[in-house]
Each structure stands twice: as C-alpha cells, then as structure tokens.
Amino acid sequence: MVGVIFDLDGTLWNISSICADAWNQAIKIANIPRTPITEDDINGISGLPFIECIKNIFPDIEEENIVLADITFEKI
C-alpha cells in the first residue's frame, strides 16, 4: 500500500515562514508598499478565508481591490 500525507493547514508541518517569504516576494513583484510580512502575521491569519486574510494583511486596502484580489486568486 502506498499513501500520501497532505498537510494543508500546517498541523504536521509549520510552513508559516515559507508562506511569509512567498507573500513578501509577491508584494515586491506587485510593488505594494508594506512592511515585510512575518511568520507571526501568517500565524495570525492561518485558517481564515482568503478575503479575511487580505483584510488582515492589508488593513488599508480598499474594498474594490479586495474583490480584485479574490477574482485574481480564483483564476490561479
């Protein structure tokens, strides 16, 4: 028997630092002014719906940009 363990929520393997690095790369590419996202920032949004994550990471974002981010994410 062959099996695969898939750990999406970080229960078995904490990937918060990897997620923070990915967010920071995306922010740099998109030229979004923001202090770097930290592992603690990611821990604070883990398990939240995507739109809530965006609102927490970017508290000053306008509603139209939240919708745009959500639409863009769905296309990926």
PyMOL Python script that loads the backbone (N, CA, C, O; Angstrom):
from pymol import cmd

cmd.read_pdbstr("""\
ATOM      1  N   MET A   1       0.847  -1.182   0.000  1.00  0.00           N
ATOM      2  CA  MET A   1       0.000   0.000   0.000  1.00  0.00           C
ATOM      3  C   MET A   1       0.892   1.244   0.000  1.00  0.00           C
ATOM      4  O   MET A   1       1.885   1.319   0.723  1.00  0.00           O
ATOM      5  N   VAL A   2       0.514   2.204  -0.819  1.00  0.00           N
ATOM      6  CA  VAL A   2       1.235   3.463  -0.914  1.00  0.00           C
ATOM      7  C   VAL A   2       0.287   4.554  -0.452  1.00  0.00           C
ATOM      8  O   VAL A   2      -0.895   4.537  -0.794  1.00  0.00           O
ATOM      9  N   GLY A   3       0.796   5.503   0.323  1.00  0.00           N
ATOM     10  CA  GLY A   3      -0.044   6.598   0.798  1.00  0.00           C
ATOM     11  C   GLY A   3       0.678   7.926   0.694  1.00  0.00           C
ATOM     12  O   GLY A   3       1.901   7.989   0.571  1.00  0.00           O
ATOM     13  N   VAL A   4      -0.097   8.962   0.746  1.00  0.00           N
ATOM     14  CA  VAL A   4       0.432  10.317   0.690  1.00  0.00           C
ATOM     15  C   VAL A   4      -0.187  11.100   1.842  1.00  0.00           C
ATOM     16  O   VAL A   4      -1.393  11.023   2.079  1.00  0.00           O
ATOM     17  N   ILE A   5       0.641  11.848   2.549  1.00  0.00           N
ATOM     18  CA  ILE A   5       0.146  12.726   3.607  1.00  0.00           C
ATOM     19  C   ILE A   5       0.123  14.138   3.054  1.00  0.00           C
ATOM     20  O   ILE A   5       1.141  14.657   2.596  1.00  0.00           O
ATOM     21  N   PHE A   6      -1.044  14.748   3.102  1.00  0.00           N
ATOM     22  CA  PHE A   6      -1.213  16.118   2.611  1.00  0.00           C
ATOM     23  C   PHE A   6      -1.586  16.988   3.793  1.00  0.00           C
ATOM     24  O   PHE A   6      -2.638  16.796   4.402  1.00  0.00           O
ATOM     25  N   ASP A   7      -0.730  17.945   4.121  1.00  0.00           N
ATOM     26  CA  ASP A   7      -0.922  18.786   5.304  1.00  0.00           C
ATOM     27  C   ASP A   7      -1.149  20.225   4.876  1.00  0.00           C
ATOM     28  O   ASP A   7      -0.206  21.015   4.834  1.00  0.00           O
ATOM     29  N   LEU A   8      -2.385  20.574   4.560  1.00  0.00           N
ATOM     30  CA  LEU A   8      -2.703  21.909   4.071  1.00  0.00           C
ATOM     31  C   LEU A   8      -2.718  22.952   5.185  1.00  0.00           C
ATOM     32  O   LEU A   8      -2.365  24.107   4.946  1.00  0.00           O
ATOM     33  N   ASP A   9      -3.115  22.573   6.381  1.00  0.00           N
ATOM     34  CA  ASP A   9      -3.300  23.571   7.440  1.00  0.00           C
ATOM     35  C   ASP A   9      -2.114  23.717   8.390  1.00  0.00           C
ATOM     36  O   ASP A   9      -2.198  24.479   9.353  1.00  0.00           O
ATOM     37  N   GLY A  10      -1.028  23.017   8.149  1.00  0.00           N
ATOM     38  CA  GLY A  10       0.152  23.192   8.974  1.00  0.00           C
ATOM     39  C   GLY A  10       0.144  22.416  10.280  1.00  0.00           C
ATOM     40  O   GLY A  10       0.953  22.696  11.165  1.00  0.00           O
ATOM     41  N   THR A  11      -0.746  21.454  10.420  1.00  0.00           N
ATOM     42  CA  THR A  11      -0.810  20.662  11.643  1.00  0.00           C
ATOM     43  C   THR A  11       0.455  19.823  11.823  1.00  0.00           C
ATOM     44  O   THR A  11       0.990  19.725  12.927  1.00  0.00           O
ATOM     45  N   LEU A  12       0.918  19.233  10.753  1.00  0.00           N
ATOM     46  CA  LEU A  12       2.096  18.369  10.827  1.00  0.00           C
ATOM     47  C   LEU A  12       3.393  19.108  10.528  1.00  0.00           C
ATOM     48  O   LEU A  12       4.454  18.751  11.039  1.00  0.00           O
ATOM     49  N   TRP A  13       3.299  20.120   9.712  1.00  0.00           N
ATOM     50  CA  TRP A  13       4.497  20.843   9.281  1.00  0.00           C
ATOM     51  C   TRP A  13       4.175  22.323   9.231  1.00  0.00           C
ATOM     52  O   TRP A  13       3.299  22.742   8.474  1.00  0.00           O
ATOM     53  N   ASN A  14       4.870  23.115  10.023  1.00  0.00           N
ATOM     54  CA  ASN A  14       4.626  24.554  10.080  1.00  0.00           C
ATOM     55  C   ASN A  14       5.324  25.227   8.904  1.00  0.00           C
ATOM     56  O   ASN A  14       6.552  25.239   8.817  1.00  0.00           O
ATOM     57  N   ILE A  15       4.522  25.788   8.002  1.00  0.00           N
ATOM     58  CA  ILE A  15       5.084  26.438   6.813  1.00  0.00           C
ATOM     59  C   ILE A  15       4.900  27.955   6.855  1.00  0.00           C
ATOM     60  O   ILE A  15       4.966  28.615   5.818  1.00  0.00           O
ATOM     61  N   SER A  16       4.672  28.506   8.039  1.00  0.00           N
ATOM     62  CA  SER A  16       4.419  29.949   8.157  1.00  0.00           C
ATOM     63  C   SER A  16       5.554  30.795   7.600  1.00  0.00           C
ATOM     64  O   SER A  16       5.307  31.806   6.942  1.00  0.00           O
ATOM     65  N   SER A  17       6.785  30.396   7.854  1.00  0.00           N
ATOM     66  CA  SER A  17       7.915  31.194   7.351  1.00  0.00           C
ATOM     67  C   SER A  17       8.000  31.118   5.826  1.00  0.00           C
ATOM     68  O   SER A  17       8.354  32.101   5.175  1.00  0.00           O
ATOM     69  N   ILE A  18       7.677  29.958   5.255  1.00  0.00           N
ATOM     70  CA  ILE A  18       7.680  29.806   3.802  1.00  0.00           C
ATOM     71  C   ILE A  18       6.566  30.652   3.184  1.00  0.00           C
ATOM     72  O   ILE A  18       6.765  31.298   2.156  1.00  0.00           O
ATOM     73  N   CYS A  19       5.395  30.642   3.820  1.00  0.00           N
ATOM     74  CA  CYS A  19       4.276  31.465   3.334  1.00  0.00           C
ATOM     75  C   CYS A  19       4.621  32.952   3.412  1.00  0.00           C
ATOM     76  O   CYS A  19       4.311  33.714   2.496  1.00  0.00           O
ATOM     77  N   ALA A  20       5.263  33.360   4.508  1.00  0.00           N
ATOM     78  CA  ALA A  20       5.659  34.772   4.647  1.00  0.00           C
ATOM     79  C   ALA A  20       6.626  35.157   3.533  1.00  0.00           C
ATOM     80  O   ALA A  20       6.505  36.233   2.948  1.00  0.00           O
ATOM     81  N   ASP A  21       7.581  34.283   3.240  1.00  0.00           N
ATOM     82  CA  ASP A  21       8.530  34.560   2.150  1.00  0.00           C
ATOM     83  C   ASP A  21       7.797  34.709   0.818  1.00  0.00           C
ATOM     84  O   ASP A  21       8.103  35.608   0.035  1.00  0.00           O
ATOM     85  N   ALA A  22       6.830  33.828   0.564  1.00  0.00           N
ATOM     86  CA  ALA A  22       6.077  33.888  -0.693  1.00  0.00           C
ATOM     87  C   ALA A  22       5.268  35.178  -0.785  1.00  0.00           C
ATOM     88  O   ALA A  22       5.255  35.831  -1.829  1.00  0.00           O
ATOM     89  N   TRP A  23       4.591  35.548   0.307  1.00  0.00           N
ATOM     90  CA  TRP A  23       3.842  36.809   0.328  1.00  0.00           C
ATOM     91  C   TRP A  23       4.779  37.978   0.038  1.00  0.00           C
ATOM     92  O   TRP A  23       4.452  38.859  -0.757  1.00  0.00           O
ATOM     93  N   ASN A  24       5.942  37.983   0.684  1.00  0.00           N
ATOM     94  CA  ASN A  24       6.882  39.094   0.503  1.00  0.00           C
ATOM     95  C   ASN A  24       7.404  39.172  -0.929  1.00  0.00           C
ATOM     96  O   ASN A  24       7.606  40.267  -1.454  1.00  0.00           O
ATOM     97  N   GLN A  25       7.621  38.029  -1.561  1.00  0.00           N
ATOM     98  CA  GLN A  25       8.035  38.033  -2.967  1.00  0.00           C
ATOM     99  C   GLN A  25       6.932  38.609  -3.851  1.00  0.00           C
ATOM    100  O   GLN A  25       7.201  39.403  -4.752  1.00  0.00           O
ATOM    101  N   ALA A  26       5.687  38.202  -3.588  1.00  0.00           N
ATOM    102  CA  ALA A  26       4.557  38.701  -4.384  1.00  0.00           C
ATOM    103  C   ALA A  26       4.372  40.199  -4.187  1.00  0.00           C
ATOM    104  O   ALA A  26       4.093  40.924  -5.142  1.00  0.00           O
ATOM    105  N   ILE A  27       4.524  40.661  -2.960  1.00  0.00           N
ATOM    106  CA  ILE A  27       4.387  42.090  -2.659  1.00  0.00           C
ATOM    107  C   ILE A  27       5.471  42.890  -3.385  1.00  0.00           C
ATOM    108  O   ILE A  27       5.214  43.972  -3.913  1.00  0.00           O
ATOM    109  N   LYS A  28       6.675  42.341  -3.402  1.00  0.00           N
ATOM    110  CA  LYS A  28       7.777  43.020  -4.096  1.00  0.00           C
ATOM    111  C   LYS A  28       7.506  43.087  -5.597  1.00  0.00           C
ATOM    112  O   LYS A  28       7.684  44.136  -6.216  1.00  0.00           O
ATOM    113  N   ILE A  29       7.076  41.973  -6.178  1.00  0.00           N
ATOM    114  CA  ILE A  29       6.786  41.931  -7.614  1.00  0.00           C
ATOM    115  C   ILE A  29       5.669  42.906  -7.972  1.00  0.00           C
ATOM    116  O   ILE A  29       5.729  43.581  -8.999  1.00  0.00           O
ATOM    117  N   ALA A  30       4.641  42.974  -7.107  1.00  0.00           N
ATOM    118  CA  ALA A  30       3.494  43.853  -7.366  1.00  0.00           C
ATOM    119  C   ALA A  30       3.771  45.297  -6.965  1.00  0.00           C
ATOM    120  O   ALA A  30       2.932  46.172  -7.175  1.00  0.00           O
ATOM    121  N   ASN A  31       4.944  45.548  -6.391  1.00  0.00           N
ATOM    122  CA  ASN A  31       5.337  46.896  -5.972  1.00  0.00           C
ATOM    123  C   ASN A  31       4.321  47.502  -4.991  1.00  0.00           C
ATOM    124  O   ASN A  31       3.916  48.656  -5.123  1.00  0.00           O
ATOM    125  N   ILE A  32       3.928  46.692  -4.014  1.00  0.00           N
ATOM    126  CA  ILE A  32       2.979  47.134  -2.988  1.00  0.00           C
ATOM    127  C   ILE A  32       3.777  47.609  -1.779  1.00  0.00           C
ATOM    128  O   ILE A  32       4.565  46.850  -1.214  1.00  0.00           O
ATOM    129  N   PRO A  33       3.572  48.871  -1.382  1.00  0.00           N
ATOM    130  CA  PRO A  33       4.303  49.361  -0.211  1.00  0.00           C
ATOM    131  C   PRO A  33       3.746  48.742   1.076  1.00  0.00           C
ATOM    132  O   PRO A  33       2.575  48.928   1.407  1.00  0.00           O
ATOM    133  N   ARG A  34       4.579  48.023   1.780  1.00  0.00           N
ATOM    134  CA  ARG A  34       4.181  47.399   3.038  1.00  0.00           C
ATOM    135  C   ARG A  34       5.424  46.904   3.747  1.00  0.00           C
ATOM    136  O   ARG A  34       6.393  46.490   3.110  1.00  0.00           O
ATOM    137  N   THR A  35       5.390  46.948   5.071  1.00  0.00           N
ATOM    138  CA  THR A  35       6.492  46.342   5.813  1.00  0.00           C
ATOM    139  C   THR A  35       6.462  44.837   5.542  1.00  0.00           C
ATOM    140  O   THR A  35       5.401  44.281   5.258  1.00  0.00           O
ATOM    141  N   PRO A  36       7.599  44.185   5.626  1.00  0.00           N
ATOM    142  CA  PRO A  36       7.616  42.747   5.331  1.00  0.00           C
ATOM    143  C   PRO A  36       6.643  41.960   6.206  1.00  0.00           C
ATOM    144  O   PRO A  36       6.468  42.249   7.389  1.00  0.00           O
ATOM    145  N   ILE A  37       6.027  40.977   5.600  1.00  0.00           N
ATOM    146  CA  ILE A  37       5.124  40.084   6.319  1.00  0.00           C
ATOM    147  C   ILE A  37       5.975  39.084   7.084  1.00  0.00           C
ATOM    148  O   ILE A  37       6.957  38.556   6.563  1.00  0.00           O
ATOM    149  N   THR A  38       5.591  38.837   8.311  1.00  0.00           N
ATOM    150  CA  THR A  38       6.358  37.946   9.181  1.00  0.00           C
ATOM    151  C   THR A  38       5.645  36.614   9.388  1.00  0.00           C
ATOM    152  O   THR A  38       4.481  36.445   9.025  1.00  0.00           O
ATOM    153  N   GLU A  39       6.368  35.689   9.976  1.00  0.00           N
ATOM    154  CA  GLU A  39       5.780  34.400  10.332  1.00  0.00           C
ATOM    155  C   GLU A  39       4.609  34.599  11.297  1.00  0.00           C
ATOM    156  O   GLU A  39       3.603  33.895  11.205  1.00  0.00           O
ATOM    157  N   ASP A  40       4.736  35.551  12.218  1.00  0.00           N
ATOM    158  CA  ASP A  40       3.639  35.840  13.149  1.00  0.00           C
ATOM    159  C   ASP A  40       2.409  36.371  12.423  1.00  0.00           C
ATOM    160  O   ASP A  40       1.280  36.055  12.798  1.00  0.00           O
ATOM    161  N   ASP A  41       2.626  37.182  11.377  1.00  0.00           N
ATOM    162  CA  ASP A  41       1.494  37.662  10.566  1.00  0.00           C
ATOM    163  C   ASP A  41       0.744  36.474   9.958  1.00  0.00           C
ATOM    164  O   ASP A  41      -0.485  36.424   9.988  1.00  0.00           O
ATOM    165  N   ILE A  42       1.483  35.542   9.419  1.00  0.00           N
ATOM    166  CA  ILE A  42       0.874  34.362   8.796  1.00  0.00           C
ATOM    167  C   ILE A  42       0.158  33.515   9.840  1.00  0.00           C
ATOM    168  O   ILE A  42      -0.948  33.030   9.597  1.00  0.00           O
ATOM    169  N   ASN A  43       0.778  33.337  10.988  1.00  0.00           N
ATOM    170  CA  ASN A  43       0.120  32.570  12.057  1.00  0.00           C
ATOM    171  C   ASN A  43      -1.201  33.218  12.467  1.00  0.00           C
ATOM    172  O   ASN A  43      -2.148  32.527  12.843  1.00  0.00           O
ATOM    173  N   GLY A  44      -1.259  34.549  12.392  1.00  0.00           N
ATOM    174  CA  GLY A  44      -2.466  35.278  12.778  1.00  0.00           C
ATOM    175  C   GLY A  44      -3.609  35.143  11.783  1.00  0.00           C
ATOM    176  O   GLY A  44      -4.760  35.407  12.132  1.00  0.00           O
ATOM    177  N   ILE A  45      -3.317  34.737  10.554  1.00  0.00           N
ATOM    178  CA  ILE A  45      -4.377  34.601   9.547  1.00  0.00           C
ATOM    179  C   ILE A  45      -4.629  33.160   9.131  1.00  0.00           C
ATOM    180  O   ILE A  45      -5.553  32.886   8.366  1.00  0.00           O
ATOM    181  N   SER A  46      -3.827  32.254   9.622  1.00  0.00           N
ATOM    182  CA  SER A  46      -3.995  30.843   9.244  1.00  0.00           C
ATOM    183  C   SER A  46      -5.394  30.360   9.578  1.00  0.00           C
ATOM    184  O   SER A  46      -5.891  30.555  10.688  1.00  0.00           O
ATOM    185  N   GLY A  47      -6.010  29.734   8.608  1.00  0.00           N
ATOM    186  CA  GLY A  47      -7.346  29.190   8.797  1.00  0.00           C
ATOM    187  C   GLY A  47      -8.472  30.136   8.426  1.00  0.00           C
ATOM    188  O   GLY A  47      -9.633  29.732   8.378  1.00  0.00           O
ATOM    189  N   LEU A  48      -8.139  31.397   8.162  1.00  0.00           N
ATOM    190  CA  LEU A  48      -9.168  32.365   7.782  1.00  0.00           C
ATOM    191  C   LEU A  48      -9.468  32.261   6.292  1.00  0.00           C
ATOM    192  O   LEU A  48      -8.609  31.845   5.514  1.00  0.00           O
ATOM    193  N   PRO A  49     -10.682  32.636   5.887  1.00  0.00           N
ATOM    194  CA  PRO A  49     -10.972  32.701   4.453  1.00  0.00           C
ATOM    195  C   PRO A  49     -10.052  33.706   3.767  1.00  0.00           C
ATOM    196  O   PRO A  49      -9.551  34.635   4.401  1.00  0.00           O
ATOM    197  N   PHE A  50      -9.832  33.513   2.466  1.00  0.00           N
ATOM    198  CA  PHE A  50      -8.884  34.329   1.725  1.00  0.00           C
ATOM    199  C   PHE A  50      -9.133  35.827   1.886  1.00  0.00           C
ATOM    200  O   PHE A  50      -8.200  36.588   2.144  1.00  0.00           O
ATOM    201  N   ILE A  51     -10.385  36.252   1.735  1.00  0.00           N
ATOM    202  CA  ILE A  51     -10.682  37.693   1.823  1.00  0.00           C
ATOM    203  C   ILE A  51     -10.339  38.233   3.207  1.00  0.00           C
ATOM    204  O   ILE A  51      -9.845  39.355   3.321  1.00  0.00           O
ATOM    205  N   GLU A  52     -10.589  37.469   4.247  1.00  0.00           N
ATOM    206  CA  GLU A  52     -10.226  37.905   5.599  1.00  0.00           C
ATOM    207  C   GLU A  52      -8.707  38.006   5.753  1.00  0.00           C
ATOM    208  O   GLU A  52      -8.205  38.895   6.442  1.00  0.00           O
ATOM    209  N   CYS A  53      -7.987  37.099   5.115  1.00  0.00           N
ATOM    210  CA  CYS A  53      -6.516  37.166   5.132  1.00  0.00           C
ATOM    211  C   CYS A  53      -6.045  38.473   4.511  1.00  0.00           C
ATOM    212  O   CYS A  53      -5.188  39.159   5.069  1.00  0.00           O
ATOM    213  N   ILE A  54      -6.609  38.817   3.352  1.00  0.00           N
ATOM    214  CA  ILE A  54      -6.233  40.054   2.669  1.00  0.00           C
ATOM    215  C   ILE A  54      -6.530  41.263   3.549  1.00  0.00           C
ATOM    216  O   ILE A  54      -5.699  42.163   3.673  1.00  0.00           O
ATOM    217  N   LYS A  55      -7.709  41.283   4.157  1.00  0.00           N
ATOM    218  CA  LYS A  55      -8.084  42.413   5.021  1.00  0.00           C
ATOM    219  C   LYS A  55      -7.145  42.545   6.211  1.00  0.00           C
ATOM    220  O   LYS A  55      -6.836  43.659   6.635  1.00  0.00           O
ATOM    221  N   ASN A  56      -6.688  41.419   6.756  1.00  0.00           N
ATOM    222  CA  ASN A  56      -5.780  41.463   7.903  1.00  0.00           C
ATOM    223  C   ASN A  56      -4.362  41.850   7.507  1.00  0.00           C
ATOM    224  O   ASN A  56      -3.707  42.612   8.218  1.00  0.00           O
ATOM    225  N   ILE A  57      -3.891  41.343   6.399  1.00  0.00           N
ATOM    226  CA  ILE A  57      -2.529  41.639   5.951  1.00  0.00           C
ATOM    227  C   ILE A  57      -2.421  43.063   5.409  1.00  0.00           C
ATOM    228  O   ILE A  57      -1.398  43.729   5.570  1.00  0.00           O
ATOM    229  N   PHE A  58      -3.501  43.519   4.761  1.00  0.00           N
ATOM    230  CA  PHE A  58      -3.532  44.865   4.177  1.00  0.00           C
ATOM    231  C   PHE A  58      -4.710  45.647   4.764  1.00  0.00           C
ATOM    232  O   PHE A  58      -5.723  45.823   4.086  1.00  0.00           O
ATOM    233  N   PRO A  59      -4.599  46.112   5.993  1.00  0.00           N
ATOM    234  CA  PRO A  59      -5.747  46.755   6.658  1.00  0.00           C
ATOM    235  C   PRO A  59      -6.248  48.026   5.968  1.00  0.00           C
ATOM    236  O   PRO A  59      -7.396  48.419   6.176  1.00  0.00           O
ATOM    237  N   ASP A  60      -5.423  48.668   5.163  1.00  0.00           N
ATOM    238  CA  ASP A  60      -5.832  49.906   4.494  1.00  0.00           C
ATOM    239  C   ASP A  60      -6.331  49.683   3.066  1.00  0.00           C
ATOM    240  O   ASP A  60      -6.577  50.648   2.342  1.00  0.00           O
ATOM    241  N   ILE A  61      -6.481  48.443   2.659  1.00  0.00           N
ATOM    242  CA  ILE A  61      -6.882  48.156   1.283  1.00  0.00           C
ATOM    243  C   ILE A  61      -8.349  48.559   1.057  1.00  0.00           C
ATOM    244  O   ILE A  61      -9.198  48.409   1.936  1.00  0.00           O
ATOM    245  N   GLU A  62      -8.610  49.066  -0.134  1.00  0.00           N
ATOM    246  CA  GLU A  62      -9.970  49.454  -0.498  1.00  0.00           C
ATOM    247  C   GLU A  62     -10.760  48.212  -0.915  1.00  0.00           C
ATOM    248  O   GLU A  62     -10.199  47.256  -1.449  1.00  0.00           O
ATOM    249  N   GLU A  63     -12.059  48.243  -0.664  1.00  0.00           N
ATOM    250  CA  GLU A  63     -12.923  47.088  -0.930  1.00  0.00           C
ATOM    251  C   GLU A  63     -12.826  46.603  -2.378  1.00  0.00           C
ATOM    252  O   GLU A  63     -12.825  45.397  -2.624  1.00  0.00           O
ATOM    253  N   GLU A  64     -12.744  47.521  -3.330  1.00  0.00           N
ATOM    254  CA  GLU A  64     -12.667  47.121  -4.744  1.00  0.00           C
ATOM    255  C   GLU A  64     -11.391  46.324  -5.026  1.00  0.00           C
ATOM    256  O   GLU A  64     -11.388  45.435  -5.877  1.00  0.00           O
ATOM    257  N   ASN A  65     -10.319  46.639  -4.318  1.00  0.00           N
ATOM    258  CA  ASN A  65      -9.070  45.894  -4.509  1.00  0.00           C
ATOM    259  C   ASN A  65      -9.121  44.527  -3.833  1.00  0.00           C
ATOM    260  O   ASN A  65      -8.461  43.588  -4.278  1.00  0.00           O
ATOM    261  N   ILE A  66      -9.901  44.413  -2.764  1.00  0.00           N
ATOM    262  CA  ILE A  66     -10.084  43.100  -2.134  1.00  0.00           C
ATOM    263  C   ILE A  66     -10.808  42.179  -3.102  1.00  0.00           C
ATOM    264  O   ILE A  66     -10.427  41.020  -3.267  1.00  0.00           O
ATOM    265  N   VAL A  67     -11.850  42.693  -3.741  1.00  0.00           N
ATOM    266  CA  VAL A  67     -12.605  41.908  -4.725  1.00  0.00           C
ATOM    267  C   VAL A  67     -11.698  41.523  -5.887  1.00  0.00           C
ATOM    268  O   VAL A  67     -11.742  40.386  -6.356  1.00  0.00           O
ATOM    269  N   LEU A  68     -10.878  42.457  -6.354  1.00  0.00           N
ATOM    270  CA  LEU A  68      -9.941  42.185  -7.442  1.00  0.00           C
ATOM    271  C   LEU A  68      -8.953  41.088  -7.052  1.00  0.00           C
ATOM    272  O   LEU A  68      -8.667  40.193  -7.847  1.00  0.00           O
ATOM    273  N   ALA A  69      -8.440  41.160  -5.836  1.00  0.00           N
ATOM    274  CA  ALA A  69      -7.504  40.137  -5.354  1.00  0.00           C
ATOM    275  C   ALA A  69      -8.180  38.776  -5.311  1.00  0.00           C
ATOM    276  O   ALA A  69      -7.570  37.769  -5.670  1.00  0.00           O
ATOM    277  N   ASP A  70      -9.423  38.739  -4.878  1.00  0.00           N
ATOM    278  CA  ASP A  70     -10.158  37.479  -4.794  1.00  0.00           C
ATOM    279  C   ASP A  70     -10.394  36.894  -6.179  1.00  0.00           C
ATOM    280  O   ASP A  70     -10.229  35.691  -6.382  1.00  0.00           O
ATOM    281  N   ILE A  71     -10.778  37.732  -7.128  1.00  0.00           N
ATOM    282  CA  ILE A  71     -11.006  37.271  -8.506  1.00  0.00           C
ATOM    283  C   ILE A  71      -9.704  36.754  -9.111  1.00  0.00           C
ATOM    284  O   ILE A  71      -9.686  35.714  -9.769  1.00  0.00           O
ATOM    285  N   THR A  72      -8.619  37.484  -8.884  1.00  0.00           N
ATOM    286  CA  THR A  72      -7.311  37.075  -9.409  1.00  0.00           C
ATOM    287  C   THR A  72      -6.894  35.737  -8.818  1.00  0.00           C
ATOM    288  O   THR A  72      -6.393  34.870  -9.534  1.00  0.00           O
ATOM    289  N   PHE A  73      -7.095  35.565  -7.528  1.00  0.00           N
ATOM    290  CA  PHE A  73      -6.720  34.319  -6.857  1.00  0.00           C
ATOM    291  C   PHE A  73      -7.506  33.132  -7.417  1.00  0.00           C
ATOM    292  O   PHE A  73      -6.957  32.045  -7.596  1.00  0.00           O
ATOM    293  N   GLU A  74      -8.780  33.347  -7.687  1.00  0.00           N
ATOM    294  CA  GLU A  74      -9.608  32.264  -8.222  1.00  0.00           C
ATOM    295  C   GLU A  74      -9.143  31.806  -9.611  1.00  0.00           C
ATOM    296  O   GLU A  74      -9.350  30.652  -9.987  1.00  0.00           O
ATOM    297  N   LYS A  75      -8.520  32.704 -10.363  1.00  0.00           N
ATOM    298  CA  LYS A  75      -8.045  32.361 -11.709  1.00  0.00           C
ATOM    299  C   LYS A  75      -6.769  31.536 -11.681  1.00  0.00           C
ATOM    300  O   LYS A  75      -6.448  30.841 -12.646  1.00  0.00           O
ATOM    301  N   ILE A  76      -6.046  31.614 -10.576  1.00  0.00           N
ATOM    302  CA  ILE A  76      -4.742  30.934 -10.495  1.00  0.00           C
ATOM    303  C   ILE A  76      -4.909  29.442 -10.352  1.00  0.00           C
ATOM    304  O   ILE A  76      -3.919  28.715 -10.270  1.00  0.00           O
TER     305      ILE A  76
END
""", "prot")
cmd.dss("prot")
cmd.show_as("cartoon", "prot")
cmd.util.cbc("prot")
cmd.orient("prot")
